[in-house]
Amino acid sequence: MPELPEVETVRRELSPWLSGRIIRRAKLADADPAPKYAHLEKASQQRILQVNRRGKFLLLPLQNGAELIIHLGMTGVILARKPRRHIRVILDLSGPSQRRLYFQDPRRFGRFLVVPGGDYRTLPTLHRMGPEPLSEAFTTNHFHRALSASRAPIKSLILSQRPVAGLGNIYVDEALWAARVHPLTPARALSLRKVDKLRIAIVRILEESIAARGTTFSDYRTVGGESGGFFQQLDVYGRDGESCRRCATRLRKRVVGQRGTHFCPQCQRLPRLVKRDR
């Protein structure tokens, strides 16, 4: 699933191209009445004021006060060129150049809908999302307070988007490895010092991935159809069975919160208390 670096890459491509343009028509490409494509007619004949991002969501405020919300889901891609299949939404745009935008989503987990500006009550994840990790609001003290209130495994809690926005399976695994934190560690068991290391790791890894235009395993593409280049820099995600680059121990994979999770059993040791409890 595209995470913050991938969505930010798409935002940076779309922003200079879409800002100020009018959506002549927003239409479904197939007869899918699902609420994830709701109220697209309210975007028609509206000027796009900006292209913003919040976590893994793209937010496009419109001239009429509404907001076009886009979530790529697991397989969603926004493309300037018409794909052969799995087109869900088409935007017809004003202007002399590139007058169509396509939303392709083979598995239909993405969202492309219009809501009143700033009203995210129909999108619970977006409504309750924590601070942006690349913002000044994402401080060690804030992060520590958010984690210390929960007994949930650290990986599951970060994936909830409540302590910090935008991280998914790939970058949580990478950040936990970098900070030497086992993914099953109870969130509230992390010391302030360890939380600071984890926060620093999150920021660094996200910035490096954005510079590489994200990570492509299978579906993710930029608006121009290109793959993200961060795949080669991954230290742990997708490398189960290979040697840890830090200690040469064989990396493992297990399920945490119904998500495949990659870690080093030597570098990321589970606290003794948790071992006894299990």
N, C-alpha and C positions, 0 to 999 in steps of 0.2 A: 504494500500500500504506500503510495506517495506520502512522504512526511514533510516536515517543515522545509528542508533544503530544496526538495523537488517543487513544492508549491511556491516557494519564494523565487525559484528560477523561472517558473511559469509567469509569476506576477511581474517580474522584471522584464520579461519579453512582451507581455501584454500591455503594460502601463503606457509606454510612449505611443503605442499603436492604437489603443482603444480610448484613452482619455480624451474627452471632448467630442467623440463621435456619437452619432445617433443610431440607435437600434431601430432600423426600419420595421423589422418584424422578428419576433422570437417564436419559433414553432417547434413542435414535436415532430420528429422524423418518423415515428411509428405510433400506433394507437396504444400507448401505455398511460392509463389514467392515474398512476400511482402518485401519492402526495409528494414524492421526492421531485416531481417536475411541476409543482403547483404554481398557478397564477402567472405563468409566463406571459400571458396577454398584457399584463400590466407593465411589461418592459418595452412593449412596442411603441415606437415614436418617442422614445425617451433618450435624452442625452446621458451618456456615461460621464460622470464627474471625475471619478478616480478609479484606480484599481488597487485595492488594499488587500492585506492578508491578516488573518487572525488564526494562529495555530496552523491547522491544515486546511482552513477555509479561505477561499477568495471572496472578498466583499466588494461589490461594485455599486456605490451609491448612485442613484438616478436623479434626474432633474425634478421629478414629481415627488420626491421624498421617500420613495420606495428604495429597496436594496436588492440587487440580484446576488444571490448566494450560490457559490459553486463549491462542491466538495467532490474530489476526484474518486473517492471510494477506493476499491482495490485495483481496478483496471481502467479507470477513467483517464482520458487524454483529451486535451484541447488542441486542435490542429487547424492550421491555416489551409492545408490542402485536404481535399475531400478523400476520406478513407473509403475502402471498398465495401466495408460492412460495419455493422454494429453502431450506426449513427443514431444517437438519441435526440439531440437538440441541434438546431441550426439557427444561427444569428445572421440575419441580413443587415448589413451596416451601410451607413452613408460614407461618402468619400470616393475619390477616384481610384484608390488602390486597395487591393485585397478586400473585397466587399462581403466575404462570407467567413464565418467561423463555425467549426464543427466540434461537437462534443461526442466522442466515441467512448462507449462503455460496454464491453462484451458481457460482463457479469451483472450489470445493472445495480451495483451497490453505490454508485455516485449520486449526487444531488445537484439539481439545477433549477432553482425556484426563486420566486420573488416574495419578499416579506416587507412589512412596514419598516422603514429605516430604524435600525437599532433594536428592533423587537425580535429577540431570538428564542422566545418561549417555546416555539415548536421545534427547536433544535437544542435539546438539553445539553449536549456536549459543549456546544458553542456558548450557551447561556451561562454555564458554570465554570468556564475555562479559567485556568490560572494565568499568571503573568507571562508575557513573551520572554523567552530565554535570552534574547539578544537586546533586551531593554534594560534601563536602569532600575526598573522595578524588581528585577530578578536578583535579589541580594541573598547573601548567605544566610542572614538572619531570617528573612522571610521564608526561604526554602526550608530552613531547619524547623521553624514553627509549623509549617505545613506538614512536614514529615513526622514530627514528634507527636502529632495528634492521632496517628494511625498505627495499628498493629499489622496492617496488611504487608505482604512482601513488597519490598522496595520497587521491584519491577512492575508489579500489578498496579501499585499506586501511581507511579509516573505515567503508565499507559492510560490511566483514567483521565488525564489532562487537567486534573484539579491542582496539583502542586506547581505545575509548569506546563505551558502549552506547546503542542506541535511535535512531540517526540512519539515515535511508534516503535515497532519491534527492532528495527535495525539500529537506530541510534541510542535506544536504551541499552541494548546489549553492548554496544561499543563504549558508551560512557561508563557503565558499570565495570567493564574490564579495565578501562583506563584508570579508574579510581580504586581498583582492587576490592570491589564490593560484590559479595555473592548475591545473585538475584533473588534468593529466598530470604535474605536478611529482613527482619521486621523493620519497617521504616523508622519507627521511633527508637530503635536500638543504635542508630547512627549518631556518633558524636558530632559536635559542631565542627571539629577539624575535618572529619571524614565527609561531612556534608559540603564543606567548602571545596574539598578536592573533587567531589562529584559535580558540583556546580561549575567549577573551572573546566572540567573535562567536557561537560555538556556544551558549554559555549565554544570551546576550541573545536570540537568535532563538528558542530553545526556550521561554524564559519568555514572550516576546511571543505566540508561537503558542498556548501553553497558556491565556493570558489571553483569547485570541480563540476558544478551544475547538477549535483545530486547523484543518486545511485540508481542504476538500471540493472534489474535482474531479468525481467521479462517484458512487462507492459509499459513502464514509465517512459515517456518521450517528452522532449521539449516541444514548444509550439511549432518549431521548425522541423520536428520529426527526428531530432538527434537524441542519442543516448547520453545519460549522465556518466561522468568519469570517475566517481568516487569509489567504484567497486574495487579497484586495485588497491585502495588504501585501507580497506576494512581489516581490522585486526582479529576479530572473533566471529562476527556474524557470517553464517554460511560456511564456516571453516571447521565444523565438527569433524573429529578424527585426524585433523592436521596438528602440527606442533605449535604450541604457544610461542609467539615471537619474543616473549620476555623470558620464559623459563624452560621452554622446549617440552613441557608436559603436553600430553595429548588432550586437545580440547574436547569438551563434551557438549551434548545437547539433551535437554530435558524439557518437559512441559511445565510452564509456570502460568497459572491463570489462563489455561487453554491456549497458550501461545508457545510455539517452539522457541527455546531460549538457549543461547550459546554462551559458554563460560569456560574458564580455566579452573579446574579443581584445586590447583596449587596456588595460583595467584589470588584467587577469589574464594577464600576459605569461609565456610559457613560457621557462624559463631557457635561456641560449644553449647550454650543454652538452647539454641534452636535445634541442635543435633539431639539433645536429650529429649526435647519435647516431641520430636518426630520418631 
